[in-house]
Amino acid sequence: MSIYIAGYILVSILLLLFVNYMIRKKNAPLPQVEEIDETQEKNEEVTTADELIDETLQSSAITEPALEYVNEAAGLIEEEENRDDDQVQESSQNDKPVDQFAKNRGKIIAAMMLGAFVAILNQTLLNVAIPHIMNDLNVSANTVQWLSTGYMLTNGIFIPITAFLIAKLGTRKLLIFSISAFTIGSIICSISTTFSLLMLGRVVQAAGAGVIMPLLMTVFLTIFPPDKRGSAMGLMGVAMIFAPAIGPTLSGWLIGHYSWRILFDIVIPFGIIDLILAFAWMKDVTKVTNPKFDTAGFIFSAIGLGFLLYGFSEAGNNGWDSMVVIISLAIGVIGLILFTWRELTTDKPMLELRVFKYDIFALTTIISMVINMAMFAAMILLPIYLQNIRGFTALESGLLMLPGAIIMGIMSPISGWLFDRMGARPLALFGLIITVVTTWQFTQLTMQTTYSHIMLLYVMRMFGMSFLMMTVMTEGMNQLPLKLTSHGTAASNTARTVAGSIGTAFLVTVMTTRSSYHTANYGNIIASSNPYIQSKMSQLGQGIAQMAGLPSQSGESLATSIIYGKVVQQSTVSGINDAFVVATGIAAVAFVLAFFIKRAKPTKEK
């Protein structure tokens, strides 16, 4: 069995690499093209008590325009001696980085992509190992969940200060720092003998990993001109999507054969290799300055985002009426209000929130947040359905999601190539139509839904999603002037992180509350005085008593337990279906908002 699985994964990865290579080879000399005009409740209980009883048995960028712009800038310097030097440098940077980094672009991309891929992969590997860590280190479920919650909170603290770190350290030193922290954290986790040491390693990991994605986006948007950013961001989407998709599959297989420590061991060599590549190939692609650290802003953001993310995380476990959740969310909201006030009133903000004054950037950030919430429906609910309800193993659950990841990895560069030619709106509308339809199909899950049908739906859903994530985000980032790129990526990633936490907590809450509702409904039916129901229950109890050689009364008690198990099972499926109904509505909101996306052009500040 393991040979077939290994072959399946190997063929899938080779197919992905081959298709991406052919796409890049075919479209290497990307021609400059003309811009195209923008014309473009209750879920009924379908299983009766009788059925339950009887049932017992997812570049050309620098040409003449650039030269003219440089000449014009030189003329302005001669005419206006008091013009701010920083503005002239910023204007020239809008065109120069393409030529300046043309020779090193491939090496920079390789160093950045490997770090991002390994960081994202490590996070998804751990989820399957949680039960094994609980048993090995003798900790409770409430304690072990801090391995994920603490990681997320550390990410939430470091993402907003990425813009400051880029300006202070430069992209080269920051990449070296982030990969070093991630690798050191992985080593600590691998050798940990206590939960405290393992938790320390996770925090150190998160300190590095939280910086990598905003840094990666900033570098890509700096070294690629606007007419090539779609293809570049599509390539980045391969790491963002493929890593979390193969994570559960790989983790399920490794946990079945080795200790959970192997999940940290396998990323250490990749971290060391990427550290070597960062030293050898990475360059500073942004101007290194010496900004003043906004201590008050950092404190407010850490309190606001930390408590907000923790509150949403606990809401998924304890419910929205928990005092811990209410207090955490209240402190988080107050902290974010103070953070916003601080950043809008200080002369040197840690995170420039004025990026949201750019209408297309603000709109696409909102759409990305909504899409992120909808995407978590399948990522959170499908494993629960497959493993807890249908009895599939973690490996089988991961294998079901792998083809969707392959499709998304193949389509991300293609959608980026299309984005460069037609913009985000037609792609977003097309992708969201598919996403809405396939998400709605997930509201029809039953105990008899076939494995192949679920896989097909998930593949189609990922096909639709491949036109959304990077294209929408890139359109908004294209509107920002180059000096605000790092602030834009930090703000966008922070918003999407919060949205992911909200989506997870909200959809899990919907699933649990609706499951309880359906269980109560079934209980009312089975506990009714309907003589037919009572007759069927009596027959089932007598049959079990005869087969097991038990007294008639014991047989009826056993029959009641069996029926109750079926009720809980069916109610959970109905609750998952209801959560997918909500996710469909969320995706529909994104579809409506996508009509307002316009083709963005880089803004040159005066």
C-alpha positions as CSV (number, residue, x, y, z in Angstrom):
1,M,0.0,0.0,0.0
2,S,2.8,2.4,0.9
3,I,4.5,1.8,-2.4
4,Y,1.3,2.8,-4.3
5,I,0.9,5.9,-2.2
6,A,4.5,7.0,-2.6
7,G,4.2,6.4,-6.4
8,Y,1.0,8.4,-6.5
9,I,2.5,11.4,-4.7
10,L,5.7,11.2,-6.8
11,V,3.8,11.2,-10.1
12,S,1.6,14.0,-9.0
13,I,4.6,16.2,-8.0
14,L,6.4,15.4,-11.3
15,L,3.3,16.3,-13.3
16,L,3.1,19.6,-11.4
17,L,6.7,20.5,-12.1
18,F,6.5,19.5,-15.8
19,V,3.4,21.6,-16.5
20,N,4.9,24.6,-14.7
21,Y,8.1,24.2,-16.6
22,M,6.3,24.1,-19.9
23,I,4.2,27.2,-19.0
24,R,7.3,29.2,-18.1
25,K,9.2,28.0,-21.1
26,K,6.3,28.9,-23.5
27,N,5.7,32.3,-21.9
28,A,9.3,33.4,-21.1
29,P,9.5,36.4,-23.4
30,L,6.2,38.0,-22.2
31,P,5.1,40.6,-24.8
32,Q,3.7,43.9,-23.8
33,V,0.0,43.9,-24.5
34,E,-2.8,46.5,-24.7
35,E,-5.1,46.8,-21.7
36,I,-8.4,45.1,-22.3
37,D,-11.6,47.0,-21.7
38,E,-13.5,46.0,-18.5
39,T,-16.7,44.6,-20.1
40,Q,-16.3,41.7,-18.7
41,E,-32.7,26.9,7.8
42,K,-33.1,25.0,8.0
43,N,-31.9,21.8,6.4
44,E,-34.8,19.4,6.2
45,E,-34.4,16.2,8.1
46,V,-34.4,13.6,5.3
47,T,-33.8,10.6,7.4
48,T,-36.7,9.5,9.5
49,A,-36.5,7.5,12.7
50,D,-37.6,4.4,10.8
51,E,-34.8,4.9,8.3
52,L,-32.3,5.3,11.1
53,I,-33.4,2.0,12.7
54,D,-33.4,0.1,9.5
55,E,-29.9,1.6,8.7
56,T,-28.2,0.0,11.7
57,L,-26.8,-2.2,9.5
58,Q,-12.2,18.0,-0.7
59,S,10.2,42.4,-20.5
60,S,9.8,44.3,-21.8
61,A,9.2,46.9,-19.2
62,I,12.1,49.3,-19.6
63,T,11.9,50.8,-23.0
64,E,11.3,54.3,-24.2
65,P,8.7,55.2,-21.6
66,A,11.1,54.4,-18.8
67,L,13.9,56.4,-20.4
68,E,11.6,59.4,-21.0
69,Y,10.5,59.2,-17.3
70,V,14.1,59.2,-16.1
71,N,14.9,62.2,-18.3
72,E,11.7,64.0,-17.1
73,A,12.8,63.3,-13.5
74,A,16.2,64.8,-14.2
75,G,14.6,67.9,-15.7
76,L,12.4,68.4,-12.7
77,I,15.5,68.2,-10.4
78,E,17.1,71.0,-12.4
79,E,13.9,73.1,-12.4
80,E,12.9,72.6,-8.8
81,E,15.9,72.4,-6.5
82,N,13.8,72.0,-3.3
83,R,12.0,68.8,-4.5
84,D,12.3,66.0,-2.0
85,D,15.0,63.5,-2.9
86,D,13.0,60.6,-1.6
87,Q,10.2,61.3,-4.1
88,V,12.6,61.3,-7.0
89,Q,14.1,58.0,-5.9
90,E,10.7,56.5,-5.4
91,S,9.6,57.6,-8.9
92,S,12.6,56.1,-10.6
93,Q,12.3,52.9,-8.6
94,N,8.9,52.3,-10.2
95,D,10.8,51.4,-13.4
96,K,14.4,50.5,-12.5
97,P,14.1,47.4,-10.3
98,V,13.2,45.3,-13.4
99,D,16.6,46.0,-15.0
100,Q,18.5,46.1,-11.8
101,F,17.5,42.6,-10.6
102,A,17.0,40.9,-14.0
103,K,20.2,38.8,-13.7
104,N,19.5,37.8,-10.0
105,R,15.8,37.4,-10.2
106,G,15.8,33.6,-10.6
107,K,18.2,33.1,-7.6
108,I,16.2,35.5,-5.4
109,I,13.0,33.7,-6.3
110,A,14.5,30.3,-5.5
111,A,15.8,31.4,-2.1
112,M,12.4,33.0,-1.2
113,M,10.2,30.2,-2.5
114,L,12.0,27.4,-0.7
115,G,11.7,29.2,2.6
116,A,8.0,29.9,2.1
117,F,7.2,26.4,1.0
118,V,9.0,24.7,4.0
119,A,7.4,27.2,6.5
120,I,3.9,26.6,5.2
121,L,4.4,22.8,4.9
122,N,5.6,22.6,8.5
123,Q,2.4,24.2,9.9
124,T,0.1,21.7,8.0
125,L,2.3,18.7,9.0
126,L,1.6,19.2,12.7
127,N,-2.2,19.0,12.7
128,V,-2.3,15.2,12.1
129,A,0.3,14.6,14.8
130,I,-1.6,16.4,17.7
131,P,-3.1,13.1,19.2
132,H,0.3,11.4,19.1
133,I,2.0,14.4,20.9
134,M,-0.8,14.3,23.5
135,N,0.0,10.7,24.3
136,D,3.8,11.0,24.2
137,L,4.1,14.1,26.3
138,N,1.1,13.3,28.5
139,V,-0.8,16.6,28.0
140,S,-4.5,17.3,27.6
141,A,-6.3,18.5,24.4
142,N,-6.7,22.0,25.9
143,T,-3.0,22.2,26.5
144,V,-1.8,20.7,23.2
145,Q,-3.9,23.0,21.1
146,W,-1.5,25.8,22.2
147,L,1.0,24.4,19.7
148,S,-1.3,25.8,17.0
149,T,-2.8,28.7,18.9
150,G,0.6,30.0,20.1
151,Y,2.0,29.7,16.6
152,M,-0.9,31.7,15.2
153,L,-0.6,34.4,17.9
154,T,3.1,34.8,17.3
155,N,2.4,35.1,13.5
156,G,-0.2,37.7,14.2
157,I,2.3,39.8,16.3
158,F,5.2,39.6,13.7
159,I,3.2,40.2,10.5
160,P,2.3,43.9,11.2
161,I,6.0,44.8,11.9
162,T,7.3,43.2,8.7
163,A,7.3,46.6,6.9
164,F,9.4,48.1,9.7
165,L,11.8,45.1,9.7
166,I,12.2,45.3,5.9
167,A,13.1,49.0,6.1
168,K,15.4,48.4,9.1
169,L,17.2,45.2,8.0
170,G,16.7,45.0,4.3
171,T,15.3,42.0,2.5
172,R,18.5,40.0,2.6
173,K,19.1,40.2,6.3
174,L,15.4,39.7,7.1
175,L,15.3,36.5,5.0
176,I,18.4,35.2,6.8
177,F,16.9,36.0,10.2
178,S,13.5,34.4,9.4
179,I,15.0,31.2,8.0
180,S,17.5,31.0,10.9
181,A,14.7,31.4,13.5
182,F,12.5,28.8,11.7
183,T,15.4,26.3,11.6
184,I,16.4,26.8,15.2
185,G,12.8,26.5,16.3
186,S,12.5,23.2,14.3
187,I,15.7,21.8,16.0
188,I,14.3,22.8,19.5
189,C,11.0,21.0,18.6
190,S,12.8,17.9,17.4
191,I,14.8,17.4,20.5
192,S,12.1,18.5,23.0
193,T,11.3,16.1,25.8
194,T,8.7,18.3,27.5
195,F,5.7,20.2,26.3
196,S,7.3,23.5,27.5
197,L,10.3,23.0,25.3
198,L,8.2,22.0,22.4
199,M,6.1,25.1,22.9
200,L,9.2,27.3,22.9
201,G,10.3,25.8,19.7
202,R,7.0,26.5,18.1
203,V,7.1,30.2,19.1
204,V,10.7,30.5,17.7
205,Q,9.5,28.8,14.5
206,A,6.5,31.2,14.2
207,A,8.8,34.3,14.7
208,G,10.5,33.3,11.5
209,A,7.6,32.0,9.5
210,G,5.4,35.0,10.3
211,V,7.8,37.3,8.4
212,I,8.4,35.0,5.4
213,M,5.0,35.5,3.5
214,P,4.8,39.3,3.7
215,L,8.5,39.5,2.8
216,L,8.0,37.1,-0.2
217,M,5.1,39.3,-1.5
218,T,7.1,42.5,-1.1
219,V,10.1,41.1,-2.9
220,F,8.0,39.8,-5.8
221,L,6.2,43.0,-6.2
222,T,9.5,44.9,-6.2
223,I,11.5,42.9,-8.7
224,F,8.7,42.3,-11.2
225,P,7.0,45.1,-13.2
226,P,3.2,45.5,-13.1
227,D,2.7,43.7,-16.5
228,K,4.5,40.6,-15.2
229,R,3.3,40.5,-11.6
230,G,0.4,38.2,-12.4
231,S,2.6,35.4,-13.6
232,A,5.0,36.0,-10.7
233,M,2.3,35.9,-8.1
234,G,0.9,32.8,-9.8
235,L,4.2,31.1,-9.2
236,M,4.1,32.2,-5.6
237,G,0.7,30.6,-5.3
238,V,2.2,27.2,-5.9
239,A,4.0,27.4,-2.6
240,M,1.0,28.9,-0.8
241,I,-1.4,26.2,-2.0
242,F,0.6,23.1,-2.8
243,A,2.4,23.0,0.6
244,P,-0.8,22.9,2.8
245,A,-2.4,20.4,0.5
246,I,0.3,17.8,0.6
247,G,1.0,18.4,4.3
248,P,-1.9,16.2,5.7
249,T,-1.1,13.4,3.2
250,L,2.6,13.4,4.0
251,S,2.0,13.7,7.7
252,G,-0.5,10.9,7.7
253,W,1.9,8.5,6.1
254,L,4.9,9.6,8.3
255,I,2.9,9.3,11.6
256,G,1.8,5.9,10.6
257,H,5.4,4.7,10.3
258,Y,7.6,7.0,12.5
259,S,7.6,9.2,15.5
260,W,6.0,12.7,15.4
261,R,9.5,14.1,15.7
262,I,10.2,13.2,12.1
263,L,7.8,16.0,11.1
264,F,10.4,18.5,12.5
265,D,13.4,16.5,11.4
266,I,12.5,16.6,7.7
267,V,12.3,20.4,7.5
268,I,15.7,21.0,9.2
269,P,17.8,20.1,6.2
270,F,15.6,22.3,3.9
271,G,16.0,25.2,6.3
272,I,19.8,24.8,6.3
273,I,19.9,24.6,2.5
274,D,17.7,27.7,2.2
275,L,19.9,29.5,4.7
276,I,22.9,28.8,2.4
277,L,21.0,30.0,-0.6
278,A,20.0,33.1,1.2
279,F,23.6,34.0,2.0
280,A,24.7,33.2,-1.6
281,W,21.8,34.5,-3.7
282,M,19.6,36.9,-1.8
283,K,19.9,40.6,-2.5
284,D,18.5,43.8,-0.9
285,V,15.7,44.8,-3.3
286,T,14.4,47.7,-1.2
287,K,16.1,50.7,0.3
288,V,17.5,50.1,3.8
289,T,16.8,53.0,6.1
290,N,16.8,53.5,9.8
291,P,13.2,54.1,10.8
292,K,12.2,54.7,14.4
293,F,10.5,51.8,16.1
294,D,6.9,52.6,17.1
295,T,6.8,51.0,20.5
296,A,3.3,52.1,21.4
297,G,2.0,50.9,18.0
298,F,3.7,47.5,18.5
299,I,2.2,47.1,22.0
300,F,-1.3,48.0,20.8
301,S,-1.0,45.7,17.7
302,A,0.3,42.8,19.8
303,I,-2.5,43.1,22.4
304,G,-5.2,43.7,19.7
305,L,-4.3,41.0,17.3
306,G,-3.1,38.5,20.0
307,F,-6.4,38.7,22.0
308,L,-8.5,38.8,18.9
309,L,-7.0,35.7,17.3
310,Y,-7.1,33.9,20.6
311,G,-10.7,34.8,21.1
312,F,-11.7,33.5,17.7
313,S,-9.7,30.3,18.3
314,E,-11.4,29.6,21.6
315,A,-14.8,30.4,20.1
316,G,-14.5,27.4,17.9
317,N,-13.8,25.2,21.0
318,N,-15.8,26.7,23.8
319,G,-18.6,28.7,22.0
320,W,-19.2,32.4,21.6
321,D,-20.9,32.8,25.0
322,S,-17.8,31.7,26.9
323,M,-16.5,34.5,29.2
324,V,-12.9,33.8,28.0
325,V,-14.0,34.4,24.4
326,I,-16.0,37.5,25.2
327,I,-13.3,39.1,27.3
328,S,-10.6,38.2,24.8
329,L,-12.5,39.7,21.9
330,A,-13.3,42.8,23.8
331,I,-9.7,43.4,24.7
332,G,-8.7,42.6,21.1
333,V,-11.1,45.1,19.7
334,I,-10.0,47.9,22.1
335,G,-6.3,47.1,21.3
336,L,-7.0,47.4,17.5
337,I,-8.8,50.7,18.0
338,L,-5.9,52.1,19.9
339,F,-3.5,50.7,17.3
340,T,-5.4,52.3,14.4
341,W,-5.5,55.6,16.3
342,R,-1.8,55.5,17.0
343,E,-0.8,54.6,13.4
344,L,-3.0,57.4,11.9
345,T,-1.7,60.1,14.2
346,T,2.0,59.4,14.6
347,D,4.5,60.8,12.1
348,K,6.4,57.5,11.7
349,P,3.8,54.7,11.8
350,M,5.0,51.1,12.2
351,L,2.3,50.0,9.7
352,E,1.0,52.7,7.2
353,L,-2.7,52.2,7.4
354,R,-3.3,54.9,4.8
355,V,-2.8,52.2,2.2
356,F,-6.5,51.6,2.6
357,K,-7.2,55.0,1.0
358,Y,-6.5,53.3,-2.3
359,D,-9.9,52.1,-3.4
360,I,-8.9,49.0,-5.4
361,F,-6.4,47.8,-2.7
362,A,-9.1,48.2,0.0
363,L,-11.7,46.4,-2.1
364,T,-9.4,43.5,-3.1
365,T,-8.3,43.1,0.5
366,I,-11.9,42.7,1.7
367,I,-12.6,40.2,-1.1
368,S,-9.5,38.2,-0.2
369,M,-10.7,38.1,3.4
370,V,-14.1,36.9,2.4
371,I,-12.5,34.2,0.1
372,N,-10.2,33.1,2.9
373,M,-13.2,32.6,5.2
374,A,-15.0,30.5,2.5
375,M,-11.9,28.5,1.7
376,F,-11.6,27.3,5.3
377,A,-15.0,25.6,5.0
378,A,-13.5,22.7,3.0
379,M,-10.2,22.8,4.8
380,I,-11.8,22.5,8.3
381,L,-15.1,20.7,7.7
382,L,-14.1,18.0,5.2
383,P,-11.5,16.3,7.4
384,I,-14.0,16.2,10.2
385,Y,-16.6,14.6,7.9
386,L,-14.1,12.1,6.3
387,Q,-12.3,11.0,9.5
388,N,-14.7,11.4,12.4
389,I,-17.9,10.5,10.6
390,R,-17.0,8.3,7.6
391,G,-14.1,6.5,9.3
392,F,-11.4,7.3,6.7
393,T,-7.8,7.5,7.9
394,A,-5.8,10.7,8.0
395,L,-3.8,9.4,5.0
396,E,-7.0,8.7,3.0
397,S,-8.3,12.1,3.9
398,G,-5.1,13.7,2.7
399,L,-5.0,11.7,-0.5
400,L,-8.5,12.9,-1.3
401,M,-7.4,16.5,-1.2
402,L,-4.1,16.0,-3.1
403,P,-5.5,16.1,-6.6
404,G,-7.2,19.4,-5.9
405,A,-3.8,20.7,-4.8
406,I,-2.2,19.5,-8.0
407,I,-4.9,21.2,-10.1
408,M,-4.4,24.4,-8.1
409,G,-0.7,24.3,-8.4
410,I,-0.9,23.8,-12.2
411,M,-3.5,26.5,-12.6
412,S,-1.9,29.2,-10.4
413,P,0.7,30.2,-13.0
414,I,-1.9,29.9,-15.8
415,S,-4.3,32.2,-14.0
416,G,-1.4,34.6,-13.3
417,W,-0.5,34.6,-17.1
418,L,-4.2,35.4,-17.8
419,F,-4.2,38.1,-15.2
420,D,-1.5,40.0,-17.0
421,R,-3.7,40.1,-20.1
422,M,-7.2,40.8,-18.8
423,G,-7.0,41.8,-15.1
424,A,-8.6,40.3,-12.0
425,R,-12.3,40.9,-12.5
426,P,-13.2,38.4,-15.2
427,L,-11.0,35.7,-13.6
428,A,-12.5,36.4,-10.1
429,L,-16.0,36.2,-11.4
430,F,-15.3,33.0,-13.3
431,G,-13.6,31.4,-10.3
432,L,-16.3,32.5,-7.8
433,I,-19.1,31.1,-10.0
434,I,-17.3,27.7,-9.8
435,T,-16.6,28.2,-6.0
436,V,-20.2,29.0,-5.2
437,V,-21.6,26.1,-7.2
438,T,-19.2,23.5,-5.8
439,T,-19.5,24.8,-2.2
440,W,-23.3,24.5,-2.5
441,Q,-22.8,20.9,-3.7
442,F,-21.0,20.2,-0.4
443,T,-24.3,20.9,1.4
444,Q,-25.7,17.6,0.1
445,L,-23.3,15.3,1.9
446,T,-24.7,12.0,3.3
447,M,-23.4,8.8,4.9
448,Q,-23.5,7.3,1.4
449,T,-21.7,10.0,-0.6
450,T,-18.9,8.2,-2.4
451,Y,-15.2,9.0,-2.0
452,S,-14.8,9.7,-5.7
453,H,-17.7,12.2,-5.8
454,I,-16.2,14.1,-2.8
455,M,-12.8,14.2,-4.6
456,L,-14.4,15.5,-7.8
457,L,-16.2,18.3,-6.0
458,Y,-13.0,19.2,-4.1
459,V,-11.0,19.2,-7.3
460,M,-13.5,21.5,-9.1
461,R,-13.6,23.8,-6.0
462,M,-9.8,24.1,-6.0
463,F,-10.0,24.8,-9.8
464,G,-12.2,27.7,-9.1
465,M,-10.1,28.9,-6.2
466,S,-7.0,28.9,-8.4
467,F,-8.4,32.0,-10.3
468,L,-9.0,33.9,-7.1
469,M,-6.3,34.1,-4.4
470,M,-3.3,35.6,-6.1
471,T,-5.1,37.5,-8.9
472,V,-7.3,39.5,-6.6
473,M,-4.5,40.3,-4.2
474,T,-2.1,41.3,-7.0
475,E,-4.7,43.7,-8.6
476,G,-4.9,45.6,-5.3
477,M,-1.1,45.6,-4.8
478,N,-0.6,47.0,-8.3
479,Q,-2.3,50.2,-7.3
480,L,0.1,51.0,-4.5
481,P,3.2,53.2,-5.0
482,L,6.4,51.2,-4.7
483,K,7.4,52.7,-1.3
484,L,4.1,51.4,0.2
485,T,4.5,47.8,-1.0
486,S,5.8,46.5,2.2
487,H,3.1,48.2,4.2
488,G,0.5,46.9,1.8
489,T,1.6,43.3,2.0
490,A,1.8,43.5,5.8
491,A,-1.7,45.0,6.1
492,S,-3.1,42.5,3.5
493,N,-1.6,39.5,5.3
494,T,-2.7,40.7,8.7
495,A,-6.3,41.1,7.4
496,R,-6.3,37.6,5.8
497,T,-4.9,36.0,9.0
498,V,-7.7,37.5,11.1
499,A,-10.3,36.5,8.5
500,G,-9.0,32.9,8.5
501,S,-9.4,32.8,12.3
502,I,-12.9,34.3,12.1
503,G,-13.9,31.8,9.3
504,T,-12.6,28.8,11.2
505,A,-14.2,29.8,14.5
506,F,-17.5,30.8,12.9
507,L,-17.9,27.7,10.7
508,V,-17.0,25.3,13.5
509,T,-19.6,27.1,15.7
510,V,-22.2,26.8,13.0
511,M,-21.5,23.1,12.6
512,T,-21.6,22.3,16.4
513,T,-24.8,24.4,17.1
514,R,-26.7,23.0,14.1
515,S,-25.6,19.4,15.0
516,S,-27.1,19.9,18.4
517,Y,-30.3,21.2,16.9
518,H,-30.6,18.2,14.6
519,T,-29.8,15.8,17.4
520,A,-32.7,17.3,19.5
521,N,-35.0,17.0,16.5
522,Y,-34.2,13.3,16.1
523,G,-34.6,12.8,19.8
524,N,-38.1,14.3,19.7
525,I,-39.1,11.9,16.9
526,I,-37.6,8.8,18.5
527,A,-39.0,9.6,21.9
528,S,-42.5,10.2,20.5
529,S,-45.4,8.0,21.4
530,N,-45.8,6.9,17.8
531,P,-46.7,3.2,18.1
532,Y,-44.9,2.4,14.8
533,I,-41.7,3.8,16.2
534,Q,-42.0,1.9,19.4
535,S,-42.8,-1.3,17.5
536,K,-39.6,-0.9,15.4
537,M,-37.5,-0.2,18.5
538,S,-38.9,-3.3,20.2
539,Q,-38.2,-5.5,17.2
540,L,-34.6,-4.2,17.0
541,G,-34.0,-4.8,20.7
542,Q,-35.3,-8.3,20.5
543,G,-33.2,-9.1,17.5
544,I,-30.1,-7.9,19.2
545,A,-30.9,-9.8,22.4
546,Q,-31.4,-13.0,20.4
547,M,-28.1,-12.6,18.5
548,A,-26.1,-11.7,21.6
549,G,-27.8,-14.1,24.0
550,L,-28.9,-11.2,26.3
551,P,-32.1,-10.5,28.2
552,S,-34.8,-8.7,26.2
553,Q,-34.4,-5.5,28.4
554,S,-30.6,-5.4,27.7
555,G,-31.2,-5.9,24.0
556,E,-33.5,-2.8,24.0
557,S,-31.0,-0.7,25.9
558,L,-28.3,-1.7,23.4
559,A,-30.6,-0.9,20.5
560,T,-31.2,2.5,22.0
561,S,-27.5,3.1,22.2
562,I,-27.0,2.1,18.6
563,I,-29.8,4.3,17.4
564,Y,-28.4,7.2,19.4
565,G,-25.0,6.7,17.7
566,K,-26.7,6.8,14.4
567,V,-28.5,10.0,15.4
568,V,-25.3,11.8,16.4
569,Q,-23.6,10.7,13.2
570,Q,-26.4,11.8,11.0
571,S,-26.8,15.1,13.0
572,T,-23.2,15.9,12.6
573,V,-23.4,15.4,8.8
574,S,-26.4,17.7,8.8
575,G,-24.5,20.3,10.8
576,I,-21.6,20.1,8.4
577,N,-24.1,20.6,5.5
578,D,-25.5,23.7,7.2
579,A,-22.0,25.1,7.7
580,F,-21.4,24.7,4.0
581,V,-24.6,26.6,3.3
582,V,-23.1,29.5,5.3
583,A,-19.9,29.1,3.4
584,T,-21.8,29.3,0.1
585,G,-23.4,32.6,1.3
586,I,-19.9,33.9,2.1
587,A,-18.6,33.0,-1.3
588,A,-21.7,34.6,-2.9
589,V,-20.8,37.9,-1.1
590,A,-17.3,37.8,-2.6
591,F,-18.9,37.2,-6.1
592,V,-21.0,40.4,-5.8
593,L,-18.0,42.4,-4.6
594,A,-15.9,41.1,-7.5
595,F,-18.1,43.1,-10.0
596,F,-16.5,46.3,-8.6
597,I,-12.9,45.3,-9.2
598,K,-11.2,47.6,-11.7
599,R,-7.8,47.3,-13.5
600,A,-5.3,49.0,-11.3
601,K,-2.4,51.1,-12.4
602,P,0.6,51.9,-10.2
603,T,0.1,55.2,-8.3
604,K,2.9,57.7,-8.4
605,E,2.9,60.0,-5.4
606,K,3.5,63.7,-5.7
